[in-house]
Amino acid sequence: MGRIDRQYPDKKYPTDEVRIQREAAAAVCYAVLSKETFGAAGRFWDLDPAEKAAHAGLIRDIFGNPFDPVELEPAWLADGDSRPAALARSIYDSRHAELMPKLAETLIEAGCANAAVIEHCQSSGPHVRGCWVLDLLLRQE
């Protein structure tokens, strides 16, 4: 059996790798959240795995990977006459996330080779209105 968590001694992990990942995630949360919010975030670890996966999917859709920032060609952004930006605006305004694979095709046709962007657009989601790729193309913060 795996290691024991120092803060939650009854919590056991299948491997040291899982324990280390959990502790790293907790350290990031501790660094950026207030003490009260950090305490509430601790509840996340006790959620049902399916519910945790759903929350994680939404977080990935909204924030992407903050440790690997993406820059897109200015010609693809909302400032100009851009097919990718026009499609992104349509998806954003209509909330038709099922068009995200079409956005991937449009970006590829425009010359985008960024794997993170293309894979995200081609993924089954979830895709919500605050999707990081849409926000990036539309220059929204």
N, C-alpha and C positions, 0 to 999 in steps of 0.2 A: 504494500500500500504506500501511497505517496506521503509527502511531508505534511506537517501540521502548520496551520496558519498561526502566527504569533498573536494577532489581535483576536481571532476567533479560534480558540484552541480545539473546539469540536469540529471545525471545518477541515476536511481532508481533501487532498488533491491527488489525482491519479499519477502525476509525475512531477518532478521538480520543475520541468519546463512550464507546466500549467501554473504552478505556484508563482514562479518568477514573472510570468506574463501578468498574472493578477496583481502582484505587488507593484509591478511597473505601472500598470494602469491606475492603481490606487495612488501611487506617488504623483502622477500627472494631475489627477483630480485634486489631490491635497494641495498641490502647488497653485492651482488656478481657481479653486472654489473657496468661498468663505467657510468657516468652521461649521456653521449651521447647514449649509448646502452640502458640504462634504459628508456630514452625518446622514443626511437624507439620501445621498447617492449610494451610501453603503447598502441600502435596501436592494439595490439593483442586483447584487450578488446572490440574493436569496430568491429571485424570481424564477419561475418555471423556464427551462431552457428555450422553449418555443417563443415565449414572450420576450425573453432577452434577445433572441435572434431578430425578432420584429423591431425592437427598439434600436438595435445595432444597425439594422438595414436602413432605418430612417436617418440615423446619425451619419452613416456613410453617404447617403444620398444628398444630404444637406451640406456636409462639410468636406467630403472627399478625404484625401489624405493630407492633413496639414503639414506633414513632414516632407512632402514632395509637391511643392506648389507648381501649378501649371500656368504657362503663358501661351496665349494663342496669338496667331497673326493678327495684327491690327485690321487688316482688310476683312476679316471674318466677323468683326465685332459690330455692335449696333450702330456705331457712328456713321457707317457708310451704307452703300447699296450692296448688302451682303446676303446671299442666299442662306448661309447658315444662320445668320442673325434673324432673318425674316422668319425662317422656320422655327427658331427658338422662341421668337415673340409669339407666333401662332400657338405653339405648344403651351407656352406660359399662360397666355390669355384664355385659351379654350380649355385648358387643363386636360388635354388629350395626350397623356403620357405614353399611350400606345404608339405615338409617332416618334419616339426616341430612336428606334432603329433607323428610321428614315433620316433623322438628324445625323446619325453616324455615317450613313451613305453620303449625305450632302457634304459633311466635313471631309471625308476621304476624297471625294471628287474635287474639293477645293484645295487638297494637298495636305491635309492634316494627317500626321503619322504618329501622333501622341497616343500611345497604347492605353494610358489611363482614361483619356477622354473617350476614345472609340469603344473600349470595353465597357465603360460605364453606360454609354448610350445604348449599346447592344444588350446590356443585361436586362433581366426580367424585372428588375426594380427591387424595392419600390422606387417610384419616381414621384416626387411631390413638387409643389409649386416653387419651393426654395431650393430645388436641385442645383448643385454647385456648377454643373456644366451650363445650364440655362443662365444662371446668374452671371457666370463668367462671360458668356457670349453677349448678354444684354447689359453688361457693365453695372450690375446691381450689387449692392453690398448688403 
